[in-house]
């Protein structure tokens, strides 16, 4: 047997139980990792992760795999999707959250405007429309 137990007295019963449980193996310390290929624990220093992405323990960007745009273009990675969006002039709806919030605020303010103020705003809009049409006819 290796070293005696320091925290409590080592008894004959303990020694018999240890041998019954572990046999003649010497206790081994260290970090261990379960290797799926070998189907056993291996020391962490000897462990080699699987090479294929399907076996990777971290599922990062896997939701892009086998993804296609509505026109059939492959957008199966972040880069492909970003390039496709840029080429087609597209954007995600989340990109406009602030713009939509500002427009909502402006609509709310216009709803609170009195009739006289609104008529002034309508006159201004009519002037802009006339100006734009005159400018376009030249």
Backbone as a chain_set.jsonl record, in Angstrom:
{"seq": "XXXXXXXXXXXXXXXXXXXXXXXXXXXXXXXXXXXXXXXXXXXXXXXXXXXXXXXXXXXXXXXXXXXXXXXXXXXXXXXXXXXXXXXXXXXXXXXXXXXXXXXXXXXXXXXXXXXXXXXXXXXXXXXXXXXXXXXXXX", "coords": {"N": [[0.849, -1.18, 0.0], [0.388, 2.313, -0.612], [1.057, 5.488, 0.701], [0.134, 6.111, 4.11], [-3.128, 6.992, 5.345], [-3.671, 10.307, 6.289], [-5.633, 11.819, 7.558], [-7.267, 10.25, 9.16], [-7.1, 7.316, 11.214], [-5.524, 4.57, 9.634], [-7.085, 1.64, 8.987], [-7.409, -1.967, 9.266], [-9.75, -2.823, 8.019], [-10.189, -0.764, 6.191], [-7.986, -1.072, 4.469], [-8.553, -3.618, 3.412], [-10.988, -3.107, 2.123], [-10.146, -1.238, 0.23], [-8.403, -2.727, -1.372], [-10.233, -4.614, -2.304], [-11.889, -3.005, -3.838], [-10.2, -1.551, -5.687], [-8.177, -3.281, -6.39], [-4.834, -4.267, -7.095], [-3.942, -1.928, -8.154], [-2.184, 1.129, -8.308], [-3.092, 4.276, -6.918], [-4.035, 6.851, -9.189], [-3.402, 10.129, -10.153], [-4.627, 13.172, -11.66], [-5.808, 14.911, -14.64], [-8.549, 13.912, -16.596], [-10.048, 12.924, -19.702], [-12.894, 11.908, -21.492], [-12.547, 9.879, -24.21], [-14.192, 9.523, -27.113], [-13.641, 7.983, -29.37], [-11.881, 5.974, -28.481], [-13.365, 4.98, -26.475], [-12.913, 5.275, -23.725], [-11.478, 6.687, -20.683], [-8.889, 9.033, -21.02], [-5.646, 10.455, -20.319], [-5.638, 14.005, -20.039], [-3.616, 15.337, -21.416], [-2.993, 13.615, -23.477], [-5.239, 13.516, -24.984], [-6.911, 13.918, -28.075], [-8.87, 15.964, -29.966], [-11.778, 15.341, -32.004], [-11.55, 15.438, -35.566], [-13.443, 16.102, -37.474], [-16.112, 18.405, -38.132], [-18.625, 17.592, -37.399], [-18.307, 16.125, -35.125], [-17.546, 17.928, -33.256], [-17.458, 19.363, -30.015], [-18.554, 21.86, -29.563], [-21.207, 23.782, -30.686], [-21.092, 25.929, -32.84], [-22.146, 28.317, -35.103], [-23.46, 26.381, -36.534], [-26.08, 26.556, -37.323], [-26.131, 27.77, -39.772], [-25.48, 25.894, -41.64], [-26.294, 24.142, -44.63], [-28.063, 26.105, -45.57], [-30.073, 28.073, -47.658], [-30.77, 30.836, -49.812], [-33.864, 32.407, -50.87], [-33.738, 32.433, -53.619], [-32.212, 30.253, -54.189], [-29.493, 30.465, -53.783], [-26.506, 29.527, -52.145], [-26.087, 30.14, -48.797], [-24.541, 29.233, -46.647], [-22.756, 29.929, -44.603], [-21.455, 32.415, -42.356], [-19.956, 34.334, -43.734], [-20.704, 33.879, -46.45], [-23.423, 34.5, -46.293], [-23.335, 37.198, -45.465], [-21.967, 38.361, -47.657], [-23.812, 37.796, -49.701], [-26.062, 39.271, -48.819], [-25.018, 41.851, -48.956], [-24.44, 42.069, -51.707], [-26.999, 41.912, -52.834], [-28.201, 44.086, -51.738], [-29.575, 43.914, -49.317], [-30.914, 43.871, -45.931], [-31.069, 43.085, -42.437], [-34.041, 43.05, -40.436], [-33.626, 43.842, -37.832], [-31.704, 45.789, -38.011], [-33.006, 48.163, -38.299], [-34.317, 48.965, -36.014], [-33.973, 51.273, -34.356], [-34.571, 53.313, -36.185], [-37.251, 52.767, -36.771], [-38.313, 53.154, -34.228], [-37.917, 55.904, -33.869], [-39.554, 56.901, -35.928], [-42.031, 56.005, -35.015], [-42.246, 57.526, -32.711], [-42.409, 60.073, -33.873], [-44.844, 59.806, -35.262], [-46.533, 59.52, -33.089], [-46.258, 62.026, -31.893], [-47.361, 63.617, -33.929], [-49.989, 62.785, -33.81], [-50.827, 63.979, -31.515], [-51.0, 66.612, -32.163], [-52.751, 69.71, -32.53], [-55.68, 70.671, -34.481], [-55.232, 73.04, -35.964], [-52.425, 73.219, -36.009], [-51.855, 70.929, -37.404], [-52.968, 71.432, -39.865], [-51.228, 73.367, -40.775], [-48.94, 71.832, -41.04], [-49.824, 70.158, -43.067], [-50.115, 71.985, -45.146], [-47.45, 72.667, -45.523], [-46.446, 70.23, -46.393], [-47.872, 70.025, -48.804], [-46.777, 72.175, -50.22], [-44.14, 71.249, -50.483], [-44.589, 69.026, -52.126], [-45.596, 70.231, -54.476], [-43.349, 71.754, -55.204], [-41.464, 69.685, -55.673], [-42.658, 68.415, -57.87], [-42.628, 70.443, -59.758], [-39.913, 70.801, -60.02], [-39.17, 68.366, -61.078], [-40.365, 68.456, -63.629], [-38.877, 70.13, -65.172]], "CA": [[0.0, 0.0, 0.0], [1.168, 3.551, -0.719], [1.171, 6.229, 1.956], [-0.973, 5.958, 5.053], [-4.073, 8.098, 5.364], [-3.254, 11.259, 7.319], [-6.755, 12.448, 8.235], [-7.837, 9.324, 10.136], [-6.232, 6.135, 11.312], [-5.699, 3.567, 8.588], [-7.458, 0.4, 9.65], [-7.364, -3.192, 8.472], [-10.965, -2.837, 7.21], [-9.989, 0.155, 5.066], [-7.056, -1.704, 3.53], [-9.252, -4.696, 2.725], [-11.961, -2.483, 1.234], [-9.417, -0.61, -0.873], [-7.938, -3.799, -2.258], [-11.401, -5.223, -2.926], [-12.418, -2.058, -4.815], [-9.25, -1.132, -6.719], [-7.198, -4.319, -6.688], [-3.44, -3.905, -6.788], [-3.585, -0.704, -8.884], [-1.75, 2.281, -7.523], [-3.95, 5.424, -7.233], [-3.508, 7.731, -10.232], [-3.952, 11.477, -10.08], [-4.503, 13.922, -12.9], [-7.02, 15.307, -15.363], [-8.918, 12.891, -17.557], [-11.077, 13.292, -20.663], [-13.446, 10.722, -22.133], [-12.291, 9.846, -25.648], [-15.275, 8.778, -27.746], [-13.083, 7.025, -30.319], [-11.315, 4.847, -27.742], [-14.382, 4.546, -25.514], [-12.35, 5.194, -22.375], [-10.846, 7.901, -20.195], [-7.467, 9.166, -21.348], [-5.09, 11.66, -19.713], [-5.981, 15.196, -20.816], [-2.5, 15.684, -22.302], [-2.979, 12.694, -24.614], [-6.518, 13.596, -25.701], [-6.963, 14.646, -29.345], [-10.266, 16.188, -30.348], [-12.172, 14.839, -33.319], [-11.181, 16.365, -36.629], [-14.604, 16.508, -38.259], [-16.973, 19.381, -37.454], [-19.801, 16.913, -36.852], [-17.978, 15.6, -33.807], [-17.077, 19.011, -32.405], [-18.312, 19.521, -28.849], [-19.166, 23.185, -29.541], [-22.082, 23.953, -31.842], [-21.027, 27.335, -33.199], [-22.446, 28.582, -36.512], [-24.019, 25.198, -37.198], [-27.4, 26.859, -37.861], [-25.981, 28.241, -41.149], [-25.238, 24.769, -42.539], [-27.381, 23.777, -45.548], [-29.002, 27.211, -45.669], [-30.125, 28.651, -48.997], [-31.655, 31.986, -49.968], [-35.089, 32.058, -51.606], [-33.424, 32.22, -55.034], [-31.41, 29.045, -54.304], [-28.082, 30.732, -53.536], [-25.984, 28.941, -50.908], [-25.639, 31.089, -47.774], [-24.287, 28.28, -45.564], [-21.794, 30.406, -43.613], [-21.635, 33.851, -42.08], [-19.358, 35.113, -44.824], [-21.545, 33.757, -47.643], [-24.665, 35.243, -46.053], [-23.008, 38.625, -45.465], [-21.672, 38.758, -49.041], [-25.077, 37.752, -50.446], [-26.883, 40.411, -48.381], [-24.389, 43.064, -49.484], [-24.592, 42.082, -53.166], [-28.409, 42.125, -53.179], [-28.699, 45.299, -51.088], [-30.54, 43.519, -48.288], [-30.527, 44.107, -44.543], [-31.93, 42.452, -41.443], [-35.013, 43.963, -39.834], [-33.059, 44.361, -36.587], [-30.882, 46.958, -38.305], [-33.849, 49.362, -38.366], [-35.074, 49.14, -34.772], [-33.929, 52.672, -33.923], [-35.279, 54.112, -37.183], [-38.68, 52.557, -36.569], [-38.693, 53.769, -32.946], [-38.002, 57.352, -34.101], [-40.75, 57.148, -36.744], [-43.184, 55.81, -34.12], [-42.296, 58.713, -31.85], [-42.897, 61.18, -34.689], [-46.272, 59.57, -35.487], [-47.234, 59.798, -31.828], [-46.294, 63.488, -31.733], [-48.306, 64.172, -34.9], [-51.339, 62.461, -33.351], [-51.153, 64.901, -30.422], [-51.037, 67.981, -32.682], [-54.113, 70.242, -32.688], [-56.125, 70.78, -35.873], [-54.583, 74.175, -36.615], [-51.024, 72.864, -36.259], [-51.821, 69.883, -38.423], [-53.238, 72.047, -41.161], [-49.974, 74.019, -41.192], [-48.051, 70.765, -41.496], [-50.337, 69.69, -44.347], [-49.773, 73.008, -46.135], [-46.025, 72.532, -45.793], [-46.291, 69.023, -47.216], [-48.389, 70.338, -50.14], [-45.771, 73.025, -50.867], [-43.029, 70.369, -50.863], [-45.032, 68.207, -53.247], [-45.643, 71.109, -55.664], [-41.963, 72.068, -55.547], [-40.829, 68.494, -56.24], [-43.221, 68.152, -59.202], [-42.135, 71.473, -60.665], [-38.499, 70.53, -60.23], [-39.077, 67.188, -61.935], [-40.845, 68.738, -64.976], [-37.905, 70.958, -65.912]], "C": [[0.886, 1.232, 0.0], [1.301, 4.214, 0.648], [-0.055, 5.988, 2.829], [-1.867, 7.18, 4.996], [-3.721, 9.006, 6.534], [-4.429, 11.795, 8.139], [-7.41, 11.548, 9.284], [-6.959, 8.077, 10.188], [-6.555, 5.131, 10.203], [-5.932, 2.219, 9.28], [-7.344, -0.781, 8.694], [-8.571, -3.265, 7.545], [-10.822, -1.933, 5.986], [-9.094, -0.486, 4.014], [-7.734, -2.819, 2.742], [-10.281, -4.148, 1.727], [-11.304, -1.855, 0.018], [-8.987, -1.666, -1.883], [-9.11, -4.441, -2.982], [-11.938, -4.319, -4.049], [-11.456, -1.82, -5.978], [-8.244, -2.202, -7.108], [-5.801, -3.862, -6.31], [-2.993, -2.627, -7.503], [-3.18, 0.395, -7.904], [-2.669, 3.452, -7.876], [-3.27, 6.355, -8.244], [-4.201, 9.084, -10.126], [-3.813, 12.145, -11.435], [-5.856, 14.284, -13.476], [-7.285, 14.29, -16.454], [-10.044, 13.396, -18.447], [-11.576, 12.005, -21.309], [-13.254, 10.836, -23.639], [-13.332, 8.941, -26.292], [-14.726, 7.699, -28.681], [-12.557, 5.779, -29.607], [-12.293, 4.253, -26.733], [-13.801, 4.354, -24.119], [-11.785, 6.555, -21.973], [-9.374, 7.885, -20.571], [-6.944, 10.406, -20.637], [-5.333, 12.872, -20.631], [-4.868, 15.583, -21.783], [-2.477, 14.822, -23.555], [-4.245, 12.803, -25.466], [-6.378, 14.427, -26.967], [-8.418, 14.749, -29.755], [-10.528, 15.637, -31.737], [-11.896, 15.887, -34.38], [-12.367, 16.86, -37.43], [-15.474, 17.458, -37.453], [-18.187, 18.717, -36.834], [-19.556, 16.405, -35.444], [-17.542, 16.683, -32.829], [-18.011, 19.19, -31.219], [-19.022, 20.868, -28.802], [-19.971, 23.378, -30.823], [-22.134, 25.434, -32.22], [-21.227, 27.479, -34.705], [-23.031, 27.384, -37.233], [-25.39, 25.506, -37.797], [-27.323, 27.436, -39.267], [-25.831, 27.078, -42.13], [-26.491, 24.436, -43.348], [-28.464, 24.847, -45.637], [-28.91, 27.813, -47.07], [-31.068, 29.834, -48.992], [-32.868, 31.551, -50.792], [-34.836, 31.847, -53.093], [-32.512, 31.015, -55.256], [-29.93, 29.242, -54.058], [-27.674, 30.151, -52.184], [-25.518, 30.058, -49.979], [-25.333, 30.298, -46.503], [-23.203, 28.677, -44.594], [-22.042, 31.891, -43.393], [-21.122, 34.696, -43.231], [-20.232, 35.069, -46.071], [-22.827, 34.563, -47.47], [-24.417, 36.746, -46.116], [-22.739, 39.131, -46.878], [-22.94, 38.787, -49.891], [-25.944, 38.963, -50.098], [-26.324, 41.715, -48.972], [-24.607, 43.175, -50.991], [-26.024, 42.396, -53.589], [-28.993, 43.388, -52.547], [-29.739, 45.016, -50.018], [-30.011, 43.834, -46.905], [-31.5, 43.372, -43.638], [-32.871, 43.489, -40.842], [-34.465, 44.575, -38.551], [-32.203, 45.605, -36.815], [-31.684, 48.257, -38.259], [-34.661, 49.61, -37.1], [-35.13, 50.605, -34.345], [-34.698, 53.568, -34.892], [-36.783, 53.998, -36.98], [-39.157, 53.181, -35.263], [-38.83, 55.282, -33.106], [-39.249, 57.7, -34.909], [-42.012, 56.984, -35.902], [-43.357, 57.021, -33.214], [-42.837, 59.909, -32.632], [-44.391, 61.02, -34.983], [-47.088, 59.884, -34.228], [-47.345, 61.304, -31.597], [-47.293, 64.119, -32.688], [-49.757, 63.889, -34.488], [-51.789, 63.42, -32.258], [-51.29, 66.348, -30.886], [-52.495, 68.439, -32.833], [-54.427, 70.419, -34.171], [-55.403, 71.892, -36.608], [-53.124, 73.852, -36.952], [-50.923, 71.837, -37.381], [-52.072, 70.493, -39.802], [-51.994, 72.776, -41.665], [-48.994, 72.971, -41.716], [-48.508, 70.247, -42.859], [-50.022, 70.69, -45.456], [-48.3, 72.898, -46.522], [-45.758, 71.31, -46.677], [-46.771, 69.285, -48.646], [-47.386, 71.206, -50.891], [-44.586, 72.185, -51.334], [-43.387, 69.547, -52.098], [-45.051, 69.02, -54.543], [-44.237, 71.424, -56.139], [-41.282, 70.873, -56.229], [-41.35, 68.204, -57.648], [-42.725, 69.192, -60.206], [-40.658, 71.213, -61.0], [-38.31, 69.345, -61.186], [-39.491, 67.454, -63.368], [-39.837, 69.544, -65.794], [-36.911, 70.166, -66.661]], "O": [[1.993, 1.212, 0.537], [1.625, 3.554, 1.635], [-1.142, 5.696, 2.33], [-1.422, 8.271, 4.642], [-3.498, 8.528, 7.647], [-4.246, 12.185, 9.292], [-8.048, 12.051, 10.209], [-6.163, 7.835, 9.281], [-7.719, 4.886, 9.887], [-5.097, 1.734, 10.043], [-7.202, -0.614, 7.483], [-8.445, -3.716, 6.407], [-11.267, -2.275, 4.891], [-9.398, -0.453, 2.821], [-7.514, -2.951, 1.538], [-10.419, -4.669, 0.621], [-11.833, -1.926, -1.091], [-9.185, -1.514, -3.088], [-8.994, -4.779, -4.16], [-12.386, -4.811, -5.085], [-11.865, -1.883, -7.138], [-7.519, -2.025, -8.088], [-5.615, -3.154, -5.32], [-1.814, -2.276, -7.469], [-3.762, 0.554, -6.831], [-3.003, 3.611, -9.05], [-2.069, 6.608, -8.153], [-5.425, 9.167, -10.022], [-2.991, 11.743, -12.258], [-6.902, 14.007, -12.889], [-6.368, 13.857, -17.152], [-10.885, 14.187, -18.02], [-10.787, 11.118, -21.634], [-13.741, 11.777, -24.266], [-13.353, 7.735, -26.047], [-15.296, 6.612, -28.768], [-12.764, 4.66, -30.075], [-12.074, 3.163, -26.206], [-14.143, 3.403, -23.417], [-11.634, 7.453, -22.802], [-8.699, 6.861, -20.457], [-7.716, 11.328, -20.373], [-5.239, 12.76, -21.853], [-5.147, 16.104, -22.863], [-1.985, 15.263, -24.594], [-4.307, 12.235, -26.557], [-5.798, 15.513, -26.942], [-9.114, 13.74, -29.877], [-9.61, 15.487, -32.544], [-11.996, 17.086, -34.119], [-12.302, 17.941, -38.014], [-15.567, 17.336, -36.232], [-18.729, 19.217, -35.848], [-20.492, 16.269, -34.656], [-17.203, 16.379, -31.686], [-19.23, 19.172, -31.388], [-20.002, 21.013, -28.071], [-19.459, 23.158, -31.921], [-23.124, 26.11, -31.943], [-20.54, 26.824, -35.489], [-23.086, 27.388, -38.463], [-25.832, 24.791, -38.697], [-28.361, 27.584, -39.913], [-26.036, 27.259, -43.331], [-27.604, 24.446, -42.822], [-29.646, 24.53, -45.764], [-27.82, 28.032, -47.597], [-32.054, 29.845, -48.255], [-32.886, 30.452, -51.345], [-35.613, 31.169, -53.765], [-32.08, 30.771, -56.383], [-29.17, 28.276, -54.117], [-28.406, 30.268, -51.201], [-24.64, 30.84, -50.345], [-25.803, 30.644, -45.419], [-22.754, 27.835, -43.816], [-22.757, 32.534, -44.161], [-21.771, 35.653, -43.651], [-20.48, 36.105, -46.688], [-23.267, 35.235, -48.403], [-25.183, 37.483, -46.737], [-23.22, 40.198, -47.261], [-23.125, 39.692, -50.706], [-26.497, 39.607, -50.99], [-27.082, 42.571, -49.429], [-24.923, 44.252, -51.496], [-26.237, 43.073, -54.594], [-30.151, 43.724, -52.792], [-30.677, 45.792, -49.835], [-28.812, 44.04, -46.719], [-32.626, 43.075, -44.036], [-32.53, 44.668, -40.752], [-34.804, 45.71, -38.216], [-32.004, 46.393, -35.89], [-31.102, 49.339, -38.187], [-35.606, 50.398, -37.125], [-36.197, 51.121, -34.013], [-35.402, 54.483, -34.463], [-37.502, 54.997, -37.01], [-40.279, 53.683, -35.19], [-39.748, 55.883, -32.548], [-39.927, 58.683, -34.611], [-42.963, 57.749, -36.063], [-44.475, 57.482, -32.98], [-43.642, 60.677, -32.104], [-45.128, 62.005, -34.955], [-48.184, 60.44, -34.301], [-48.384, 61.801, -31.163], [-48.001, 65.053, -32.313], [-50.651, 64.679, -34.793], [-52.986, 63.654, -32.087], [-51.655, 67.219, -30.096], [-53.363, 67.654, -33.214], [-53.536, 70.325, -35.015], [-55.001, 71.713, -37.758], [-52.646, 74.17, -38.041], [-50.007, 71.885, -38.202], [-51.444, 70.1, -40.785], [-51.739, 72.795, -42.869], [-48.305, 73.195, -42.711], [-47.678, 69.932, -43.712], [-49.7, 70.295, -46.576], [-47.944, 73.02, -47.694], [-44.939, 71.364, -47.595], [-46.148, 68.819, -49.599], [-47.165, 70.994, -52.083], [-44.083, 72.375, -52.442], [-42.572, 69.396, -53.007], [-44.579, 68.555, -55.581], [-43.957, 71.369, -57.336], [-40.605, 71.037, -57.244], [-40.585, 67.796, -58.522], [-42.438, 68.868, -61.358], [-40.23, 71.393, -62.14], [-37.389, 69.34, -62.003], [-39.025, 66.753, -64.267], [-39.964, 69.616, -67.016], [-36.041, 70.734, -67.323]]}, "num_chains": 1, "name": "protein.A"}
